[in-house]
Amino acid sequence: MTTAGAECALAASRAVSPDTTQQAIGYPSLFLLVLLGALVPVVPTGAVVSSAAAVAFHHSNAAAFSLGVFAVAAAAAFLGDAVLYALGGRGVRSRNGSRWLDRIREQVAPEPLARAQERLARRGATVLLVSRLVPAGRIPVMLACLLARMPLHRYLRGNLPAVLGWAATYQLLGMLGGALFPHPWQGVVAAVTLTLLIAAAPVVLRRLRQALGRPAAGRPRPARGLRGRG
């Protein structure tokens, strides 16, 4: 290799900074994970976004990287919701249903679906604004919209601010985790812990209410309307 060629190679290697490499790898990975989580609600997308935001907080150009995390996460979530709703809509219109519609139904219990349908009937498409912010609230509301045969364009119009609010909320959680600790991995752990606690809170509260509403073991409830005789 000539001296000029070596100098060119060295200049090119310097031009590709670690931040550029992380952008090239991190943004596509974030997009794919959030998109997959929107289509198959197994990946904890909130934790993914919070982790990426915590790492972005420690970059030299934190503002630009944080804006990139927000844009990529919101775009992936919006696209995933659009694709899933379109696939579910095909099942609603078909006499035989579809595999995707069946999968959506399997993830929703009757009670959450009934509540989502009631809110949809009362508030219309505005119910979508908080559907993503409530843990486990996205799929019941989506199924309620599908069963009500809401057009795709109307669903997407109501879902856009919901997606933006969701991305902003989990990014703020990640930035909070990043601000509390000096090392990125510590911020990631804090962000994931906060996200999982928020996701688990409704389940814990629901089970606590159910436990408090049940009579104590071995103690039958007293019959109503009966009074003791003196």
C-alpha positions as CSV (number, residue, x, y, z in Angstrom):
1,M,0.0,0.0,0.0
2,T,1.4,3.4,-0.9
3,T,1.9,6.2,1.6
4,A,-1.0,8.2,0.1
5,G,-3.3,5.1,0.3
6,A,-2.4,4.6,3.9
7,E,-3.1,8.2,4.7
8,C,-6.5,8.0,3.0
9,A,-7.4,4.8,5.0
10,L,-6.3,6.4,8.2
11,A,-8.4,9.5,7.5
12,A,-11.4,7.4,6.6
13,S,-11.1,5.4,9.9
14,R,-10.9,8.6,11.8
15,A,-14.0,10.0,10.0
16,V,-16.0,7.0,11.2
17,S,-16.4,8.0,14.8
18,P,-17.7,5.7,17.5
19,D,-20.9,7.9,17.7
20,T,-21.4,7.3,14.0
21,T,-21.0,3.6,14.4
22,Q,-23.4,3.5,17.3
23,Q,-25.9,5.4,15.2
24,A,-25.6,3.0,12.3
25,I,-26.2,0.0,14.6
26,G,-28.4,1.4,17.3
27,Y,-31.1,3.1,15.4
28,P,-31.9,0.2,13.1
29,S,-31.9,-2.2,16.1
30,L,-34.2,0.1,18.0
31,F,-36.5,0.4,15.0
32,L,-36.7,-3.4,14.5
33,L,-37.3,-4.1,18.2
34,V,-40.1,-1.6,18.6
35,L,-41.7,-2.7,15.3
36,L,-41.5,-6.3,16.4
37,G,-43.0,-5.5,19.8
38,A,-45.8,-3.6,18.2
39,L,-46.7,-6.6,16.0
40,V,-46.0,-9.3,18.6
41,P,-46.5,-7.9,22.1
42,V,-43.8,-10.0,23.7
43,V,-40.9,-7.6,23.4
44,P,-41.1,-4.9,26.2
45,T,-40.9,-2.0,23.9
46,G,-41.1,0.6,26.7
47,A,-38.0,-0.8,28.3
48,V,-36.3,-0.9,24.9
49,V,-37.0,2.8,24.3
50,S,-36.0,3.8,27.9
51,S,-32.7,1.9,27.6
52,A,-31.9,3.6,24.3
53,A,-32.7,7.0,25.9
54,A,-30.5,6.3,28.9
55,V,-27.6,5.4,26.6
56,A,-28.3,8.5,24.4
57,F,-28.2,10.7,27.5
58,H,-24.5,9.9,28.0
59,H,-23.4,10.7,24.4
60,S,-21.4,13.8,23.7
61,N,-24.3,15.1,21.6
62,A,-27.1,14.0,23.8
63,A,-29.7,16.3,22.4
64,A,-29.3,15.0,18.8
65,F,-29.1,11.4,19.9
66,S,-32.2,11.7,22.2
67,L,-34.2,13.3,19.3
68,G,-33.1,10.4,17.1
69,V,-34.3,7.8,19.7
70,F,-37.7,9.6,20.0
71,A,-38.2,9.8,16.2
72,V,-37.2,6.2,15.5
73,A,-39.2,4.8,18.4
74,A,-42.3,6.8,17.4
75,A,-42.0,5.9,13.7
76,A,-41.6,2.1,14.5
77,A,-44.5,2.0,16.9
78,F,-46.8,3.9,14.5
79,L,-45.8,1.6,11.6
80,G,-46.3,-1.5,13.7
81,D,-49.7,-0.4,14.9
82,A,-50.7,0.4,11.4
83,V,-49.7,-3.0,10.0
84,L,-51.3,-4.9,12.9
85,Y,-54.6,-3.0,12.6
86,A,-54.6,-3.5,8.8
87,L,-54.1,-7.2,9.3
88,G,-56.7,-7.4,12.0
89,G,-59.1,-5.5,9.8
90,R,-58.8,-8.0,7.0
91,G,-59.9,-10.7,9.5
92,V,-62.9,-8.7,10.6
93,R,-64.1,-8.2,7.0
94,S,-63.5,-11.9,6.2
95,R,-66.1,-14.5,7.0
96,N,-63.5,-17.0,8.2
97,G,-61.6,-14.4,10.2
98,S,-57.8,-14.5,10.1
99,R,-54.8,-15.7,12.0
100,W,-53.8,-12.2,13.1
101,L,-57.3,-11.3,14.4
102,D,-57.3,-14.6,16.4
103,R,-54.0,-13.7,17.9
104,I,-55.3,-10.3,18.9
105,R,-58.4,-11.8,20.5
106,E,-56.3,-14.3,22.4
107,Q,-54.4,-11.5,24.1
108,V,-57.5,-9.7,25.4
109,A,-59.7,-11.0,28.3
110,P,-63.4,-10.3,28.2
111,E,-63.4,-7.6,31.0
112,P,-60.7,-5.4,29.5
113,L,-62.4,-5.7,26.1
114,A,-65.8,-4.7,27.5
115,R,-64.2,-1.7,29.3
116,A,-62.4,-0.6,26.0
117,Q,-65.7,-1.0,24.0
118,E,-67.5,1.1,26.6
119,R,-64.9,3.9,26.5
120,L,-64.8,3.8,22.7
121,A,-68.6,4.1,22.5
122,R,-68.5,7.0,25.0
123,R,-65.5,8.9,23.8
124,G,-64.9,7.8,20.3
125,A,-61.4,7.9,18.8
126,T,-60.1,10.0,21.7
127,V,-59.8,6.8,23.7
128,L,-56.7,6.1,21.6
129,L,-54.9,9.0,23.2
130,V,-54.2,7.1,26.4
131,S,-54.4,3.6,25.1
132,R,-50.6,3.4,24.8
133,L,-49.9,5.1,28.1
134,V,-52.0,2.7,30.1
135,P,-50.0,-0.6,30.7
136,A,-51.6,-3.4,28.6
137,G,-54.1,-0.9,27.2
138,R,-53.1,-0.8,23.6
139,I,-54.4,-4.2,22.4
140,P,-57.8,-4.1,24.1
141,V,-58.5,-0.7,22.6
142,M,-57.2,-1.8,19.2
143,L,-59.5,-4.9,19.3
144,A,-62.5,-2.7,20.3
145,C,-61.8,-0.4,17.3
146,L,-61.5,-3.4,15.0
147,L,-64.8,-4.9,16.2
148,A,-66.4,-1.5,15.8
149,R,-65.1,-1.5,12.2
150,M,-63.3,1.9,12.6
151,P,-61.6,2.8,9.3
152,L,-57.9,2.5,9.2
153,H,-57.3,6.2,8.5
154,R,-59.4,7.2,11.5
155,Y,-57.6,4.8,13.7
156,L,-54.2,6.1,12.6
157,R,-55.3,9.7,13.0
158,G,-56.2,9.0,16.7
159,N,-53.2,6.8,17.2
160,L,-50.5,9.3,16.1
161,P,-50.7,11.5,19.2
162,A,-50.9,8.4,21.3
163,V,-47.6,7.1,19.8
164,L,-45.9,10.4,20.2
165,G,-46.9,10.6,23.9
166,W,-45.8,7.0,24.5
167,A,-42.4,7.6,22.9
168,A,-41.9,10.8,24.9
169,T,-42.9,9.2,28.2
170,Y,-40.6,6.3,28.0
171,Q,-37.8,8.5,26.7
172,L,-38.2,10.7,29.7
173,L,-37.9,7.7,32.0
174,G,-34.7,6.7,30.2
175,M,-33.3,10.2,30.5
176,L,-34.1,10.2,34.2
177,G,-32.3,6.9,34.7
178,G,-29.3,8.3,32.7
179,A,-29.2,11.4,34.8
180,L,-29.2,9.6,38.1
181,F,-26.1,7.5,37.4
182,P,-22.7,8.3,35.9
183,H,-22.4,5.2,33.7
184,P,-24.7,4.3,30.8
185,W,-25.2,0.7,32.0
186,Q,-26.4,2.0,35.4
187,G,-28.9,4.3,33.7
188,V,-30.1,1.4,31.5
189,V,-30.7,-0.8,34.6
190,A,-32.6,2.1,36.3
191,A,-34.7,2.8,33.3
192,V,-35.6,-0.8,32.7
193,T,-36.5,-1.2,36.4
194,L,-38.8,1.9,36.3
195,T,-40.4,0.7,33.2
196,L,-41.1,-2.8,34.5
197,L,-42.5,-1.4,37.8
198,I,-44.9,0.9,35.9
199,A,-46.0,-2.0,33.7
200,A,-46.5,-4.3,36.8
201,A,-48.3,-1.8,38.9
202,P,-51.8,-2.3,37.5
203,V,-51.6,-6.1,37.8
204,V,-50.5,-5.8,41.4
205,L,-53.2,-3.3,42.3
206,R,-55.9,-5.4,40.6
207,R,-54.8,-8.5,42.5
208,L,-54.7,-6.6,45.7
209,R,-58.2,-5.3,45.2
210,Q,-59.4,-8.8,44.4
211,A,-57.8,-10.2,47.6
212,L,-59.3,-7.4,49.7
213,G,-62.7,-8.0,48.2
214,R,-62.7,-11.7,49.1
215,P,-64.0,-12.8,52.5
216,A,-61.3,-14.2,54.9
217,A,-60.7,-18.0,54.6
218,G,-63.2,-19.9,56.8
219,R,-65.3,-16.8,57.5
220,P,-68.5,-16.8,55.5
221,R,-70.0,-13.4,54.7
222,P,-72.9,-12.5,57.0
223,A,-76.3,-12.5,55.3
224,R,-77.6,-9.1,54.4
225,G,-80.8,-7.9,56.1
226,L,-80.6,-10.2,59.1
227,R,-80.5,-8.8,62.5
228,G,-79.7,-10.5,65.7
229,R,-82.5,-11.2,68.1
230,G,-82.3,-10.1,71.7
